[in-house]
Amino acid sequence: MANTLSVIDMVARESLRIAHEKLSFLGTIDRSYDSSYAKTGGKIGDTLRVRNPNQYVRRKGSRVMDVQEQDESTQSVTVAIQDGVDMKFNSAELSLSIDELSRRYIDPAMSVLVSGIESDVLQSVTKDVYNFTGTTTEVVGATDLDAVSQARAKLNQNLAPKDENRCIQVDSVTMASVVGGGRALFHDGKQLSTAFKEGYLGRFGGTNFYENDRTYAHTSGTDHTTVDIDAAVSDGDEQVTLAGGVLTVGDTFSIAGVKQVHPETKAAYAHDQQFVVTSIITASTVYGISPPIRTTGAKQNVDHLPSTNDVVTVYAGDSVAYQSNLMYHKDAFTFVTADLPIMDDAIRCVRRMQDGLSVRVWQGSDIRNDELLLRLDILYGSKTLRPEWACRVNN
């Protein structure tokens, strides 16, 4: 029993080590582990509450105090997805050294598990992001890195911290283009050497570059030539009624003249606020959007409400498939794992946690076929917490 549990424990630890190495996107966002599940184990559908930062309105001058209520709010992160990989061994295979076991079985198993989870999360959160730069007619970096610089500006304008936690995920084609487009720019010797030898940039414009072919590929809706606001919009609305156009979830757009405002001063920027379609409420007519349209209070994000017949510009043409690479601050998204329960009759089952990832390894025997069955499981959830701290960089 002790030897068997020792082997399973080594499998769990090695699985976490491999997962840590392969987390291109999930390794760069907030990763949370809920220790409240450590004794009882998480169950499908458990929900975590994440507190949003408070926002306030500035009082000008020394007039009478304008006391504001504390408008604390939270977001829910549902830990409800259980993914895993299942394997079978004979006694001889399970007696291999951990290095050999890792090379032959654990590494490829964790690779496919982590890749699948990361792809699902990356594509899900990208569709929540409404800031966008770039064009579908040119790969980022083909002639310059303006789209990357503009995305950096978007994060700055939305007050994302200017620290080491800004990253960008780009597909291989974009990375090759970015490396080529950045040849004329200054890089330190080590980074320039890496770009030429390995084909990727380490850091540029205050952002860490990661090559990731799991970035979100979006296909736009249709009939985007003439689209406008078709009904009055009220302050705080999270939906719009449009005339013309068939939009899909993930489509981004702007409304002519509806300017974004500075999050703190509320002074209007020179550019229009950008939005993303989050749901189809009534097909071809009413769409759920993010962010909500707010013209007053601490959460104000535009300078005025849209009017009926205001022109709506939908990004990309009709049925255009394009790659949405993603620039973001670490705290824009979160990935949460919880301990799966140890079953009462599971005498060969362990779970381990490292760097916010919790993995359960469970082994059982199949006496009919003289085989040992082994499963690796992760229980997780993800959430876009601050979409304004991210920007799509489109090809």
N, C-alpha and C positions, 0 to 999 in steps of 0.2 A: 504493500500500500504506500509506504513512504517513498519508495523509489518511483512508483507511478506518479504520485503527486509531484515529486521533484521534477520529473520530465515535463509534466503539464505546466508547472510553474515556469520552467525555462521557456516553453513554447509561448506562454503569455507575455513574458518579458521581451523575448525576441520579436514577437509580433508588434509590440509597442515601439521598440527601437526602429524597426523597419518602417512602421507607419509614420513615425516622427520624421524620418529622412525623406519621405515621399510627399509630404504635405506642402505642395507648392502654394496653394491658395489658403487652405484652412490654417496653415502654419503662420499666416501673416494677419489674421483677424483675431478678434477677441475669442478666446477659448475658455469656456467656463466648465467647471465640474461641480456638481451639486452633491456635497458630502452628506446631505440629509438622507440620501438613499443608500449610504454605505452599509447600513445594518439590514434594512428590510429589502433593499433592491428596488429599482424603478419599475413602474408598470406602464404599459402602453397608455398614453393619454395624460400623463402627469404634466402639469403646467407650472412654469417658473414665472415669477413677476420681476420685471426689470424696470427700475425707476428712471424716468426721463429727467433731464436737467431742467431746473426751474428757469423761467424767463420773466423779465420785468420790464416796465416802462420807466424811462428816466424822467425825473422831475426837474424842470428848469427853474433856476433862480431860488430865492429864499422864501418863497411864498408858503402858505399853509401846507402842511404835509399832505401828500396824496397817498395814503396808506393802501397798500395792495394786499389782497388775500393771497395766501399761499396756494397756488394752483398746481399742486403736485399731481402728476399722472404717471401711469405705468404702462408697460407693454407686456403682453403675454408671449412666452416662448414655450410652445408645446413640444415636449420630448416624447415623440410618438412613432418614430421610425426605427425599426429594428432591421439591420442588414447584417449579413454574415457570409461566410464561406464554409462549405462542408467538405470534409476529406475522409478517406479511409486508409488504413495501414494494416500491414500484418505485423506480427511481433518483432520480426527482424528489422523492419523499417523504423519502427518507433524506438529501437535501441541504438540507432545511429547517433553519432556525436551531434551536439546542438548546431555546430557549424555546418555539417553536412545536411542535417535536417532542415536548417534554415535555407541553404542554397537550393535544395531540391523541392521543398514543399512550402515552407512558411513565406519566403520571399515572393514567389509568384502569387500565392494566395492573398497576401496582404496587399500586393500591388493592385490586383483587380478590385479588391474591396475598397481600398482608399481612393483609387481612381474613380470608381463609380459614385462613391459618396461625394467626393469633391466636385465631380461634374454636376451632379444633381443640385448641390448647394450653390455653386457658382452661377449656374444658369437661372436658378430660382431668384437669387438676390439681385442679379443684374437687371431682371425685368422690373424690379422695384425702383430703379434709379432713373430719375427724370433729367438730370443734367447730361448734356451730350455735346460733343465736338466732332469734327472730322466730316468726311464726305464719302458716300458710297461709290464715287467715281474714281477714287485714288486710294491706294494703300498708304497707311500712315508711314511717313518717312521716305516715300518715293522721291520727293523733291525737297522736303524740309520736315522739321519736327514741330511745325506750328500747332497741330492738333494736340500734341502732348503738352506744349506750353499753355495752350488755351484751357486744357483740362486742369492743369495746375492752378490757373487763375480762377477757375470755377470753385475749386476747393478753398482757395484763399478768400474769395468773396463770400463764402458761406462759413468762414471762420474755423475751418478745420485746422487743428494744431500743426504748426510748421516744425515738425520734429522728425525723428528717424523712422516713424511708423507710417510713412506714406509709401504705397506700392502701386505697381501697375502690372496686370496680367495681360500678356499679348501672345497671340498664336505664333507659330513658327514662321509663317510667311511675313507677318508684320515685324517680327524680331529681325529677320534678315534685312528687311527694308529699312528699319530703324538704324541698324548697324551701318548700312550703306549710306543712309542719309546723314548720319552723324560723323562721317569721316572728317569733314572739314572743321568740326567743332573741337574745342579744347577738351582733352581728357588727360588725367594723370597717367604716367607710364604704365602702371599695373593694369588699369582699366582698359587702356588702348591695346595692350598686349592681349588681354582676355577677349576683347571684341574681335580681334583678328584671328586668334587661335581657336576660340570656342564658339564664336558667332553670336554672342549676346552681350548686352551692356549690363554692368552691375548697377550703376546709379547715375542718373542724369536729372538735372533740374529739381533736385531735392526729392527724387523718387527712386525707389528700388525697383529695378526691372526684373520680371520673372517670365520665363517662356512657358506657356501652358496652352496646349491645343484643346483644352476643354472650355475655352471661352465661349460665351453665348452667341449663337448664330440666330439672328432674328429675320423673319420674313414679314414685310409690311403688308398692310391692308390694301384696299383698292379704291379707285375713283377719288384720288386725292387732289385733283385739279382745282375744284371749287368747293371749299368747305367753310362754313361760318357758324357763328353762335345762333341758335334758333329759339332760345327762350331765356328769360331773365335769370341772372345768377345772383344769389343772395350771399351775404358775407358768411364765410365758413363752409360753403357748399363743397362737398366731396364728389360732385358729379356735374356734368355739363350735357346740354342737349344740343346736338349738332345737325345742321342741314347739309346734305351731301357727304359723300365719303363713306367707306366701310372700314372702320378701324378694328384692329385686333389688340388683345392684351399684350403690352410691351411696346406698342407704338408710342412715339414721343412727338410732341407738338408744342407750338407757342401760339399765343393770341396777339394779334397786331396791336401794339401800343400799350399792352398791359405789362408794365415794367416790374422787374424784380426790385426789391428794396434791400438795403443793408440790414442784416439781422438785428443790429443794435441801434443804429442811428435812425433807421427807417427812411433814409434818403434814397431816392430812386436811382438805380443804376441806369446806364445807357442802353442796356439790352432787355429784351422781353423775358419774362419768366418762362421757364420751360416746364412741361408737364408730361406725365406718362399715363397711359390707359391701364388701369388696374383690374377692371371688370367690364363686362358687357351687361348693362342693366336692361336695356331694350335694344334689340339688334338694329344696327344701322342708325340709331337715334340717340339713346341715352347711355353715357359711359361713366363709370366710376373713374376718378382721377386721383393722382397724387402729384404735388401736395394739395391739400385743401386751399381754396381761394380765400385769403384773409386780408382785409384792408384796415383793420383796427387792432389795438391791443398789442401785448407783448409778442404774440405770434404772427403779427402782420408780415406778409411776404410779397404783396403787390401794392402798387400805388393807387389803383382804382379797380372797381369791378368791371368785368367785360359788359359790353352792351350788345343787344340783339343786332345781328348782321356784321359784327366784328369778324374780320377774316381770320381763319385758323390755318396755320401753315403746318402740315404734317410732314415730319422728317421722312425723307426717301420717297421714291416714286411708287407706282403701283406694283404690288407683289414683288418687291425687291428683296432679295436675300443678302444680308450683309453681316459682317462680323462685328460684334460689340466687345472690343477689348475694354478693360476696366481699370481705372485709376481710383484709389480710395485711401482713406485713413483707416488704420486698424480698427478703430472704434465704430466705424460705420456699420459693421456686421458682427454678429456673434454666432458661435457654434457651441452648442451645449451637449455634454454627454452625462449620463447617469449610470450608476451600477445596475446591471441586470441581477435579478435575484438568484441566489444559490438554491436550487431545488432541494427539498428535504431528502429525497432518495438519491441525490447526485453525490456519490462518494468520490468521484474523480472529476471535480469541477473547481476551478479557481477563477478569480477575477483580479485584475491589476489595473492601476491608474498611473499615468505619467503624462505630464504636460497637458492636462485637461482632457485626456483621452482615457476612457474606461473600456477595457476589453475583457470579455468572459471567454474562457476556454473550457469546454466540456467534452469529456471522453466517455464513451460507452462501448460495450462489446456486443458483437453479433455472433453468437455461438453457432448459428446455422452455417454461416460462411467462413467462420474462423477469421473474422476481421475485427479490427478496432476502428470505431467511428469517432471522428473528432470534428467539432464545430467551433468556429470563431464568431462571436457576435458583438456588435456595438449598438447601443441604444442612444439615439441622438435627436436633436432638433436644431433648427437654425432660424435666424430672424434678421431682417434689415432694421437696425435701430435708428440710424441717422442717415437716410438716403442723401441728404444734402452734402454729406461729406464724401460723396463718390461721384464719378462722372464716366459715362461711356465715351470711349474713344473709337469712333466707328471707321470701318473700312468700306 
